[in-house]
Amino acid sequence: MGKSCIALLTDFGRRDYFVASLKGVILSINPECTIVDISHEVPEYELKAAAFVLWACYQFFPGGTIFLTVVDPGVGSERRILLARSKRYYFIAPDNGILTPVMKQESLEILELKNREHFLTDRRSSFEGRDKMAPVAAWLSLGVSPDELGQPARNPLTLEVPEPQLRNREILGQILYRDRFGNLITNLSQQLIAQFLTRHRGANLLLLAGKKKISEMAAAYSSSGSDRPFFIINSLGLLEIAVYRKPAAEVLGLEPGDPVVLKAD
């Protein structure tokens, strides 16, 4: 199992020594390990953003990948460190809700990391991603059984991720994520919108986002004029608000957490 893949997701950025330290620990234990950077630009302490990014990409990795997610405002506290196992993947993360979307999609066996023999130090530290999570990921990549690393954990913390609410002629949703282009990804799925259109045959869709009414649905980003907001079903199958070659978030003054309403007009 020496050539296993470990995928890193953090809010560390690239300026400091944090990411390099994680990789150094992993490679010191398993020099043959493949390390993939998902992102280190998650906004600082933003658990929902980290949870979304992990959910958005994990299924595209090969079976056996170990996801190491270190967005950890509670580092050094009493919060637990979790190891979750699905049929195809492993996830190592603080017990702070980051795994919530994955838990909704996967059947997970969840352990609390307890075996101090696989830590760099058994003391609390201000960098437990380096001292505890990274070495566990490396040992796991070498074939150490999860059962040797932890004990069953109950009631992991979850984030409040609202589900869309379907009403008579509208769906109430929420913006989940802003990407680097300023596009705004909502929690309205393609499947839900298709059901909505089936119920209201012949209706036009009108999206209410903040003070803006958006009536144009585009097939591609370049299909719309450069100054006109539109919505599109993105590569994740979610409704996304965009402005061609401009940041929709700034044009509309919206951000993650803001509500949206899709109406049958």
C-alpha atoms as one frame of an Amber mdcrd trajectory, in Angstrom:
protein
   0.000   0.000   0.000   3.070   2.239  -0.153   1.869   4.134  -3.214  -1.421
   5.230  -1.635  -2.801   8.694  -2.267  -3.277  11.292   0.472  -5.304  14.374
  -0.515  -4.823  17.546   1.535  -7.430  20.232   2.180  -6.585  23.123   4.516
  -7.013  26.845   5.158  -3.246  27.269   5.613  -2.463  29.175   2.416   0.978
  28.911   0.797   2.916  31.604   2.593   3.925  29.751   5.758   5.479  26.440
   6.695   2.229  24.661   7.530   1.546  22.753   4.313   5.201  21.785   3.896
   5.201  20.421   7.451   2.251  18.141   6.724   3.958  16.813   3.612   7.262
  16.385   5.396   5.682  14.267   8.127   3.833  12.114   5.607   6.869  11.536
   3.388   9.124  10.777   6.364   6.825   7.863   7.224   5.887   6.816   3.692
   8.287   8.172   1.042   6.332   6.436  -1.741   3.053   8.127  -0.915   1.391
  10.311  -3.559   0.262  13.630  -2.083  -2.396  15.677  -3.867  -3.303  19.234
  -2.913  -7.053  19.757  -3.112  -6.797  23.333  -1.869  -5.024  25.358   0.792
  -7.044  28.483   0.062 -10.191  27.685   2.017 -11.157  30.955   3.776  -9.730
  30.926   7.289 -11.824  28.895   9.761 -14.689  28.544   7.249 -15.943  25.048
   8.029 -18.859  25.129   5.582 -16.572  26.144   2.727 -14.162  23.308   3.577
 -17.032  20.842   3.829 -18.332  21.912   0.424 -14.946  21.676  -1.312 -14.361
  18.189   0.108 -17.814  17.025  -0.970 -17.408  18.546  -4.425 -14.292  16.569
  -5.351 -13.786  13.450  -3.236 -15.758  11.095  -5.491 -13.382  11.760  -8.390
 -10.390  10.272  -6.562  -9.297   6.645  -6.853 -10.477   4.122  -4.312  -8.339
   3.975  -1.183  -7.588   7.713  -1.157  -7.052   9.192   2.299  -8.504  12.695
   2.684  -6.730  14.797   5.284  -8.800  17.905   6.034  -7.279  20.419   8.440
  -9.547  23.406   8.966  -9.488  23.410  12.713 -10.477  26.473  14.774 -10.620
  24.246  17.877  -7.062  22.917  17.577  -5.551  21.950  20.931  -8.912  21.837
  22.697 -11.018  18.890  23.877 -12.439  18.388  20.377 -11.894  14.924  18.958
  -9.947  13.935  15.858 -11.907  11.563  13.650 -11.076   8.864  11.150 -14.042
   7.959   8.961 -14.082   4.954   6.658 -16.430   4.379   3.717 -16.398   1.512
   1.223 -13.885   3.369  -0.977 -12.251   6.130   1.048 -10.804   7.320   4.353
 -11.336  10.760   5.876  -9.284  12.295   8.694 -10.651  15.531  10.158 -11.363
  17.382  13.390 -14.748  16.663  14.920 -16.210  20.014  13.914 -18.717  19.155
  11.208 -16.454  19.263   8.154 -17.563  15.756   7.188 -21.298  16.612   7.244
 -21.948  16.559   3.450 -19.910  13.374   3.044 -21.843  11.768   5.899 -25.094
  12.544   4.073 -23.833  10.808   0.953 -21.773   7.915   2.323 -22.256   5.208
   4.906 -19.342   5.912   7.238 -17.755   4.029  10.088 -16.385   6.734  12.381
 -13.501   6.292  14.802 -11.840   8.660  17.227  -8.062   8.653  16.904  -6.705
   7.262  20.160  -3.517   5.303  19.527  -0.772   7.676  20.616   1.918   5.415
  19.198   1.057   6.777  15.759   1.286  10.467  16.757   4.416  12.585  16.737
   3.424  13.691  20.233   0.592  12.702  22.551   0.406  16.197  24.041  -2.042
  18.822  22.937  -0.424  21.208  20.517  -1.225  24.212  18.380  -0.522  22.174
  15.225  -2.258  18.833  15.563  -2.613  18.569  11.805   1.147  18.016  11.755
   1.534  16.231  15.081  -1.416  13.815  14.968  -3.442  13.843  11.759  -0.630
  13.750   9.188   1.256  10.841  10.803  -1.971   8.862  11.124  -2.685   9.452
   7.427   0.812   8.221   6.574   0.540   5.084   8.703  -2.866   4.393   7.206
  -1.321   4.696   3.724   1.160   1.972   4.707  -1.649  -0.437   5.536  -2.092
   0.049   9.266  -5.664  -0.944  10.089  -8.032   1.842  11.165  -8.942  -0.350
  14.126  -5.361   0.022  15.363  -5.606   3.793  15.123  -8.838   4.570  16.909
 -11.994   3.519  18.693 -15.634   3.785  17.575 -16.990   7.307  18.004 -20.607
   8.273  18.470 -22.460  11.456  17.621 -19.935  13.353  15.503 -20.649  17.058
  15.265 -22.539  18.204  12.197 -22.942  21.545  10.482 -26.325  23.078   9.880
 -26.662  22.751   6.130 -30.201  23.785   5.182 -32.152  21.713   2.699 -34.154
  23.472  -0.030 -37.817  23.980   0.816 -40.317  23.279  -1.928 -43.493  25.365
  -1.748 -46.418  25.776  -4.124 -44.738  27.804  -6.862 -41.291  28.388  -5.444
 -38.217  26.748  -3.986 -36.424  28.391  -1.085 -32.691  27.804  -1.213 -29.371
  29.202  -0.074 -25.986  30.122  -1.485 -23.461  27.509  -0.358 -20.172  28.635
  -1.833 -18.366  31.376  -3.733 -15.683  30.141  -6.095 -12.565  32.093  -7.112
 -14.374  33.560 -10.127 -17.062  35.052  -7.911 -19.691  32.562  -9.080 -22.247
  31.670  -6.411 -23.195  28.006  -6.009 -26.566  27.274  -4.411 -28.094  24.181
  -2.812 -30.729  23.874  -5.579 -30.064  20.669  -7.475 -30.767  19.878 -11.094
 -33.035  17.014 -10.015 -35.113  19.249  -7.749 -35.454  21.892 -10.456 -36.530
  19.239 -12.982 -39.237  18.024 -10.588 -40.322  21.614 -10.047 -40.623  22.225
 -13.791 -42.583  19.001 -14.237 -45.050  20.220 -11.636 -45.337  23.634 -13.289
 -45.233  22.791 -16.983 -44.787  25.757 -19.276 -43.687  28.114 -16.483 -40.619
  30.304 -16.783 -38.084  30.260 -13.980 -37.345  33.449 -12.076 -34.534  33.528
  -9.528 -34.733  36.062  -6.726 -31.284  36.712  -5.266 -31.040  39.628  -2.896
 -32.686  42.592  -4.629 -32.040  41.157  -8.084 -34.441  39.230 -10.304 -32.650
  36.856 -12.667 -34.693  35.371 -15.469 -32.016  34.067 -17.818 -30.873  30.465
 -17.651 -27.760  29.841 -19.748 -26.296  26.663 -21.193 -22.740  28.029 -20.905
 -21.011  30.953 -19.209 -20.314  32.625 -22.537 -23.947  32.426 -23.667 -24.960
  35.572 -21.801 -24.032  39.229 -22.105 -21.125  40.460 -20.033 -23.172  42.640
 -17.672 -26.237  40.489 -17.139 -26.523  38.017 -14.237 -27.807  34.576 -15.187
 -28.084  31.144 -13.665 -26.663  27.887 -14.915 -26.610  24.225 -13.865 -22.946
  23.701 -13.076 -20.693  20.655 -13.255 -21.885  19.490  -9.824 -25.514  19.518
 -10.905 -26.256  22.587  -8.766 -27.780  25.915  -9.728 -25.093  28.588  -9.906
 -25.384  32.354 -10.299 -22.853  33.953 -12.622 -21.981  37.007 -14.675 -19.813
  36.402 -17.723 -16.194  37.352 -16.936 -17.236  39.245 -13.804 -17.653  38.201
 -10.145 -21.379  37.695  -9.588 -20.822  37.936  -5.834 -19.616  41.523  -6.154
 -22.037  42.522  -8.902 -24.985  41.347  -6.815 -23.588  41.995  -3.335 -24.224
  38.395  -2.266 -22.242  35.825  -0.293 -22.564  32.281   1.070 -25.446  31.962
   3.489 -27.689  34.413   1.630 -31.115  33.076   0.582 -32.339  32.581  -2.975
 -35.841  31.868  -4.253 -36.596  30.074  -7.508 -40.140  30.839  -8.700 -42.397
  29.456 -11.400 -43.275  32.742 -13.023
